[in-house]
Amino acid sequence: MKKIKALLLIAILSLSSIGLVGCFSKESQTKDSNNNTKMKITLVLDKGGVNDQSFNQSAWEGAKKAEKEYKVEVNYIETNQESEYKTNIETAVDRGSDLIIGVGYNLADAIKEAAKNYPNQNFAIIDGNYKDGIPKNVRPILFSEEESGYLVGLISAKMSNANKFGFIGGMDIPSVTNFAVGFEKGLKEVNSKNKLSTQFANSFTDAAKGKAIATQMYNDGIEIIFTAGGGVNSGTYEAGKEFGKYVVAVDMPQNYVSPDTILTSALKNVGIGVKLTIKDLVEGKFKGGEATIFDISNGGVGYEKTKLIPDDVVKFVDKKIKK
């Protein structure tokens, strides 16, 4: 009888040990080599996927740089349709995220609602601002799009003898229309007779719509089109290539996509905004309730230098930047 009891005791202790090992293994996944718990950051992406060559991709690249430099854990959740915003944010909360970043204006309302439901959770929202007051646990990450739009407007005007230019936006929202405002200012500063035609695709994914609008613009005699529409942009690139006309891209350096067509890109360095926001979190400087603005002065916006832009035009634009 004593032998049986001893065997039972050994079996119980063995099972307990296995359970403890399992718990330790699961916990250790969130610790670094020095046994320090890593902060978790989750990006909730907008439609278009993580490799959209635009907003989502730039944000994720910034997060990956922060992961390496600040020793944090980063991940993302993709969105296929707007109805998933709320669910995806809740998933990020359930993962135990120290910071949840909504990538894009479209997530602003969902982030605001989540901030109210989870008052102790840190949130950030790219391009989302709140006229009726920023929630205390939300930091808007904003950019001076009009500045980069202005720079590519100067370049476009210098590169064309015509006075008709086009702008194709994904949607009629501030983070898009700001580009057009700056673009027009740059065009007219070089030549007051320059005119800008603006249209919106009402989508950030419809490449066919982008191509259709661009085709019509080129047929109407427009020489250079600035496109700021996420996935819509690829359709504009196709039209530009077919017509042998220049296109100005947006967000990330895009000349590599079509080296003979994409004149320059109005850079909106979303990745820098994401990286520096994570840096503030790690250093205990993250504060909600107020926006952080990224512009030319801190590297938040700029323009892409390509082989298509002559040196004298580059010098002209860089001189404007210094002013």
BELNORTA-V252396 format. One line per field, one symbol per residue. ss: DSSP state (H for helix, E for strand, L for the rest). phi: phi as a letter, one per 20 degrees, with the letter a starting at -180 (. if undefined). burial: 1 if it has 16 or more other C-alpha atoms within 10 Angstrom, else 0. Layout:
ss = ???
phi = ???
burial = ???
This chain:
ss = LHHHHHHHHHHHHHHHHHHHHHHHHHHHLLELLLLLELLEEEEELLLLLLLLLLHHHHHHHHHHHHHHHHLLEEEEELLLLHHHHHHHHHHHHHLLLLEEEELLHHHHHHHHHHHHHLLLLEEEEELLLLLLLLLLLEEEEEELHHHHHHHHHHHHHHLLLLLEEEEEELLLLHHHHHHHHHHHHHHHHHLLLLEEEEEELLLLLLHHHHHHHHHHHHHLLLLEEEEELHHHHHHHHHHHHHHLLEEEEEELLLHHHLLLLEEEEEEELHHHHHHHHHHHHHLLLLLLLLLEEELHHHLLEEELLLLLLLHHHHHHHHHHHHL
phi = .ffffffffffffffffffffffffffffddefemefefdcdeefefonfdelbggffffffffffgfedlddcbccedebgfegffffffffffmffbddeepgfegfffffffffcfeeecccemdccfeoegfdcdfddcegffffffffgffffecefcdcccddfbecgfdfggfffgfffgfffbfefcdddcdeladceffffffffgffffenfecdedcbmffgfffgffgffemdecdebmdgdgffbgedefacffceggfffffffgfffemdfcenbedddbffdnfcrbeecffefgffffffffffff
burial = 00000000000000000000000000000000000011111111111111001111111111111110011111111110000011011101100011111111111111110110000011111111100001111111111111111111111111100011111111100011111111111111000001110111101111111110111011000111111111111111111110001111111111100001111111111111111011101100011101100111000111110100100000001000000
